[in-house]
Amino acid sequence: MSLAYLLRRLGTLLLVLFGVSLVTFAIIPLLPGSPARVTLGVQATPEAVATLERQMGLDRPLPVQYVSWIGGIITRGDFGTSLISRQPIRGEVTRRLPATITLALVALAIGLAIAIPAGYVSALKPGSARDLGVSVMSQLGVSVPDFWMGILLILLFSETLGWLPSSGYRPLSDGFVPWGRHVLLPAATVGIISGSIMARFVRSALLEVLGQDYVRTAHAKGVPRRTVLRKHVMRNAAISIVTIVGLQMATLLSAVVVVEIIFAWPGLGQLALTATLQRDYPALQAAVLLAAVTFTVVNLLTDLSYTFLDPRISYA
């Protein structure tokens, strides 16, 4: 991998983030209502609303507001101050980000634990009963909305069996068992759906490799089936699998918004919802920008990982 290629990719990433920040900053203030109106209520006079908007800095031209906002992020890592709580947004993001990352990582682990064995078993005997069973279960998992999946899991494991709490969050510092009991249901809600999606891609990737000439040649030479599957099939299908895993990881950090609301999970999803309802523009802009940063960085890391998985690939 050349340094020039890496610098070009980083430059592209920065341009994408600049475009996202520009569009986000321009579109979010178009939401109906204003933070001043939400804060003062519907009975407030126009004069009172205008006064509060001046205090919030919303009376300044939009380009001036954008330059001040993006400059604070670049120079100080400062996302601004909440228009409602008047507290720094960076502190709120720092407090909530670990909860969202934890939920996304555990959900991805559950998804991989479902997808890789299911796709592997399905690809070994295409058209068989177990292939059909995996396809049906995968389709069901993709078709069920995440909020409905969460409600079903709460009814079964929390309300009926009483095994797991239905809401709340415990950090890992409180102990592995309390942390695991609280994270399992929301992570399973996202992980089952993500695993259903990835299982279909794992199956397709393995089937494509299984049909290659070098696999048939290895079988013809008498190489044991397990060795062929481990050294030839899985290794050569790894790039396709890593690609979908990277996309799922980037998507999960934004897809957990609904799950965080259902399970009262104090992550960035809750922050984005509260900011939207209260028209807290800086908090909402920070949440959207962080989601964009995560998506672009994960995609970059996924592309760079190809050179380690397959030495034949080089970026000039």
C-alpha positions as CSV (number, residue, x, y, z in Angstrom):
1,M,0.0,0.0,0.0
2,S,1.5,3.3,-1.0
3,L,1.5,6.4,1.1
4,A,0.1,8.4,-1.9
5,Y,-3.0,6.1,-2.0
6,L,-3.6,6.5,1.7
7,L,-3.3,10.2,1.5
8,R,-5.8,10.3,-1.4
9,R,-8.2,8.2,0.6
10,L,-7.9,10.5,3.6
11,G,-8.4,13.5,1.4
12,T,-11.5,12.0,0.0
13,L,-12.8,11.1,3.5
14,L,-12.3,14.7,4.6
15,L,-14.2,16.0,1.5
16,V,-17.1,13.7,2.2
17,L,-17.2,14.8,5.9
18,F,-17.1,18.4,4.8
19,G,-20.0,17.8,2.4
20,V,-22.0,16.0,5.1
21,S,-21.4,18.8,7.6
22,L,-22.4,21.4,5.1
23,V,-25.6,19.6,4.1
24,T,-26.5,18.8,7.7
25,F,-26.0,22.3,8.9
26,A,-28.1,23.7,6.1
27,I,-31.0,21.2,6.3
28,I,-31.6,20.7,10.1
29,P,-32.7,24.4,10.7
30,L,-35.4,23.8,8.0
31,L,-37.3,21.6,10.5
32,P,-40.6,23.1,11.5
33,G,-40.5,25.0,14.7
34,S,-37.6,26.6,16.5
35,P,-35.6,25.9,19.7
36,A,-36.8,29.2,21.2
37,R,-40.5,28.3,20.5
38,V,-40.1,24.8,21.9
39,T,-38.4,26.2,25.0
40,L,-40.9,29.0,25.7
41,G,-44.1,27.2,24.6
42,V,-46.8,28.0,22.2
43,Q,-48.1,30.8,24.3
44,A,-44.9,32.9,24.0
45,T,-45.1,36.2,22.2
46,P,-43.1,36.8,19.0
47,E,-41.0,39.3,20.8
48,A,-40.0,36.8,23.5
49,V,-39.2,34.2,20.9
50,A,-37.0,36.7,18.9
51,T,-35.2,37.7,22.1
52,L,-34.4,34.1,23.0
53,E,-33.3,33.4,19.4
54,R,-30.8,36.3,19.7
55,Q,-29.5,34.9,23.0
56,M,-29.1,31.5,21.3
57,G,-27.2,33.1,18.4
58,L,-29.9,32.0,15.9
59,D,-30.3,35.4,14.5
60,R,-26.9,35.4,12.9
61,P,-26.5,34.5,9.1
62,L,-26.3,30.8,8.5
63,P,-22.8,31.0,6.9
64,V,-21.5,32.8,10.0
65,Q,-23.0,30.1,12.2
66,Y,-21.5,27.3,10.1
67,V,-18.0,28.8,10.2
68,S,-18.2,29.2,13.9
69,W,-19.5,25.7,14.4
70,I,-17.1,23.8,12.1
71,G,-14.1,25.9,13.3
72,G,-14.8,24.9,16.9
73,I,-14.9,21.2,15.9
74,I,-11.7,21.4,13.9
75,T,-9.6,23.5,16.3
76,R,-11.0,22.4,19.7
77,G,-13.2,19.3,19.2
78,D,-16.0,21.5,20.4
79,F,-19.5,20.7,19.0
80,G,-21.0,23.7,20.6
81,T,-23.5,24.2,23.4
82,S,-26.9,22.7,23.6
83,L,-29.6,25.3,22.9
84,I,-31.9,23.7,25.5
85,S,-29.7,22.6,28.4
86,R,-27.0,25.2,27.7
87,Q,-24.4,22.5,28.5
88,P,-21.4,21.6,26.2
89,I,-22.4,18.9,23.7
90,R,-19.0,17.3,23.8
91,G,-19.6,16.1,27.3
92,E,-22.9,14.7,26.4
93,V,-21.5,12.9,23.4
94,T,-18.5,11.6,25.4
95,R,-20.9,10.2,28.0
96,R,-23.2,8.5,25.5
97,L,-20.8,7.3,22.8
98,P,-19.4,4.3,24.7
99,A,-22.9,2.9,25.2
100,T,-23.7,3.1,21.5
101,I,-20.3,1.6,20.5
102,T,-20.8,-1.2,23.0
103,L,-24.2,-2.0,21.7
104,A,-23.1,-2.0,18.1
105,L,-20.0,-4.2,18.8
106,V,-22.0,-6.8,20.8
107,A,-24.7,-6.8,18.1
108,L,-22.1,-7.4,15.4
109,A,-20.6,-10.3,17.4
110,I,-24.1,-11.8,17.7
111,G,-24.7,-11.2,14.0
112,L,-21.4,-12.9,13.0
113,A,-22.2,-15.8,15.3
114,I,-25.4,-16.4,13.4
115,A,-24.2,-15.5,9.9
116,I,-21.0,-17.4,9.5
117,P,-22.2,-20.9,10.6
118,A,-25.6,-20.4,8.9
119,G,-24.0,-19.3,5.6
120,Y,-21.3,-22.0,5.8
121,V,-23.9,-24.8,6.4
122,S,-26.1,-23.5,3.7
123,A,-23.4,-23.2,1.1
124,L,-22.0,-26.7,1.6
125,K,-25.2,-28.3,0.2
126,P,-27.1,-25.8,-1.9
127,G,-30.7,-26.8,-2.6
128,S,-30.8,-29.1,0.4
129,A,-33.3,-29.0,3.2
130,R,-30.9,-27.2,5.5
131,D,-30.1,-24.7,2.8
132,L,-33.9,-24.1,2.5
133,G,-34.2,-23.8,6.2
134,V,-31.4,-21.2,6.5
135,S,-32.9,-19.2,3.6
136,V,-36.3,-19.2,5.2
137,M,-35.0,-18.1,8.6
138,S,-32.8,-15.5,7.0
139,Q,-35.7,-14.1,5.1
140,L,-37.8,-14.0,8.3
141,G,-35.0,-12.2,10.1
142,V,-34.7,-9.6,7.4
143,S,-38.4,-9.0,7.1
144,V,-39.1,-8.4,10.8
145,P,-38.7,-4.7,11.8
146,D,-36.2,-4.1,14.6
147,F,-38.8,-2.5,16.9
148,W,-41.0,-5.5,16.6
149,M,-38.1,-7.9,17.2
150,G,-37.3,-5.9,20.3
151,I,-40.8,-6.0,21.6
152,L,-41.0,-9.8,21.1
153,L,-37.7,-10.4,22.9
154,I,-38.9,-8.2,25.8
155,L,-42.2,-10.1,26.1
156,L,-40.4,-13.5,26.0
157,F,-37.2,-13.0,28.0
158,S,-38.2,-10.2,30.4
159,E,-42.0,-10.3,30.9
160,T,-42.6,-14.1,30.5
161,L,-39.4,-15.8,31.6
162,G,-38.0,-12.9,33.8
163,W,-34.5,-13.8,32.8
164,L,-33.3,-10.4,31.6
165,P,-34.1,-6.7,32.3
166,S,-36.3,-5.0,29.8
167,S,-34.5,-1.7,29.8
168,G,-31.6,0.3,31.2
169,Y,-27.8,0.3,30.9
170,R,-25.0,-0.8,33.1
171,P,-21.4,0.0,32.2
172,L,-18.8,-2.7,32.1
173,S,-17.2,-1.2,35.2
174,D,-20.1,-2.4,37.3
175,G,-19.3,-6.0,36.5
176,F,-19.5,-8.3,33.5
177,V,-22.7,-10.0,34.6
178,P,-24.8,-6.8,35.2
179,W,-23.4,-5.4,32.0
180,G,-24.2,-8.6,30.0
181,R,-27.7,-8.9,31.4
182,H,-28.6,-5.4,30.2
183,V,-26.8,-5.4,26.8
184,L,-28.0,-8.9,25.7
185,L,-31.6,-8.1,24.7
186,P,-30.9,-4.9,22.7
187,A,-27.8,-6.4,21.1
188,A,-29.7,-9.5,20.1
189,T,-32.5,-7.4,18.6
190,V,-30.0,-5.8,16.2
191,G,-27.8,-8.8,15.9
192,I,-30.5,-11.2,14.8
193,I,-31.5,-8.9,11.9
194,S,-27.9,-8.1,11.0
195,G,-27.0,-11.8,11.1
196,S,-29.9,-12.7,8.8
197,I,-28.6,-10.1,6.3
198,M,-25.0,-11.2,6.5
199,A,-25.8,-15.0,6.3
200,R,-27.1,-14.5,2.7
201,F,-23.9,-12.7,1.7
202,V,-21.7,-15.3,3.4
203,R,-23.6,-18.1,1.5
204,S,-23.2,-16.3,-1.8
205,A,-19.5,-15.6,-1.2
206,L,-18.8,-19.2,-0.3
207,L,-20.7,-20.6,-3.2
208,E,-18.8,-18.4,-5.6
209,V,-15.5,-19.7,-4.3
210,L,-16.7,-23.3,-4.2
211,G,-17.3,-23.1,-7.9
212,Q,-13.8,-22.0,-8.8
213,D,-11.4,-24.3,-10.7
214,Y,-8.7,-24.4,-8.1
215,V,-11.2,-25.8,-5.5
216,R,-12.2,-28.5,-7.9
217,T,-8.5,-29.2,-8.6
218,A,-7.8,-29.5,-4.9
219,H,-10.6,-32.0,-4.5
220,A,-9.3,-34.0,-7.6
221,K,-5.8,-34.2,-6.0
222,G,-7.3,-35.8,-3.0
223,V,-6.8,-32.9,-0.6
224,P,-9.1,-33.5,2.5
225,R,-12.4,-31.6,2.3
226,R,-11.8,-29.9,5.6
227,T,-8.4,-28.6,4.4
228,V,-9.9,-27.3,1.2
229,L,-12.6,-25.5,3.0
230,R,-10.3,-24.0,5.6
231,K,-7.3,-23.0,3.4
232,H,-8.9,-22.3,0.1
233,V,-12.6,-21.6,0.4
234,M,-12.8,-19.5,3.6
235,R,-9.6,-17.6,3.0
236,N,-10.6,-16.6,-0.5
237,A,-14.2,-15.7,0.5
238,A,-12.8,-13.6,3.4
239,I,-12.7,-10.4,1.3
240,S,-16.4,-10.5,0.4
241,I,-17.3,-11.4,4.0
242,V,-15.2,-8.6,5.4
243,T,-16.9,-6.2,3.0
244,I,-20.4,-6.9,4.2
245,V,-19.2,-7.0,7.9
246,G,-17.7,-3.5,7.4
247,L,-20.9,-2.2,5.9
248,Q,-22.9,-3.7,8.7
249,M,-20.7,-2.3,11.3
250,A,-21.0,1.2,9.9
251,T,-24.8,0.8,9.5
252,L,-25.2,-0.6,13.0
253,L,-24.0,2.5,14.7
254,S,-26.9,4.4,13.1
255,A,-29.4,1.5,13.1
256,V,-29.4,1.2,16.9
257,V,-31.3,4.4,17.2
258,V,-34.7,2.7,17.3
259,V,-33.4,-0.1,19.6
260,E,-32.0,2.5,22.0
261,I,-35.4,4.1,22.3
262,I,-37.2,0.8,22.9
263,F,-34.7,-0.3,25.6
264,A,-34.1,3.1,27.1
265,W,-30.4,2.8,26.1
266,P,-28.5,6.0,26.9
267,G,-26.7,6.3,23.6
268,L,-26.4,8.6,20.7
269,G,-29.8,7.5,19.4
270,Q,-31.5,8.8,22.5
271,L,-29.5,12.0,22.1
272,A,-30.6,12.4,18.5
273,L,-34.3,11.8,19.3
274,T,-34.3,14.3,22.1
275,A,-32.5,16.8,20.0
276,T,-35.0,16.4,17.2
277,L,-38.0,16.8,19.5
278,Q,-36.6,19.9,21.2
279,R,-35.1,21.3,18.0
280,D,-31.7,21.3,19.6
281,Y,-29.8,21.9,16.4
282,P,-26.2,21.6,17.6
283,A,-26.9,18.3,19.4
284,L,-28.6,16.9,16.4
285,Q,-25.8,18.1,14.0
286,A,-23.2,16.5,16.3
287,A,-25.0,13.1,16.2
288,V,-25.4,13.2,12.4
289,L,-21.8,14.2,11.9
290,L,-20.5,11.4,14.3
291,A,-22.5,8.8,12.4
292,A,-21.0,10.1,9.1
293,V,-17.5,9.9,10.6
294,T,-18.0,6.4,11.8
295,F,-19.4,5.2,8.4
296,T,-16.5,6.7,6.4
297,V,-13.8,5.5,8.8
298,V,-15.1,2.0,8.9
299,N,-15.3,1.9,5.1
300,L,-11.7,3.1,4.8
301,L,-10.5,0.5,7.3
302,T,-12.4,-2.2,5.4
303,D,-10.7,-1.2,2.1
304,L,-7.3,-1.2,3.8
305,S,-7.8,-4.6,5.3
306,Y,-8.0,-6.2,1.8
307,T,-4.2,-6.0,1.4
308,F,-3.7,-8.0,4.6
309,L,-6.3,-10.6,3.6
310,D,-5.0,-11.0,0.1
311,P,-1.3,-10.2,-0.7
312,R,-2.2,-10.1,-4.4
313,I,-4.1,-6.9,-3.8
314,S,-2.0,-3.7,-3.8
315,Y,-3.0,-0.1,-3.9
316,A,-0.8,2.0,-6.2
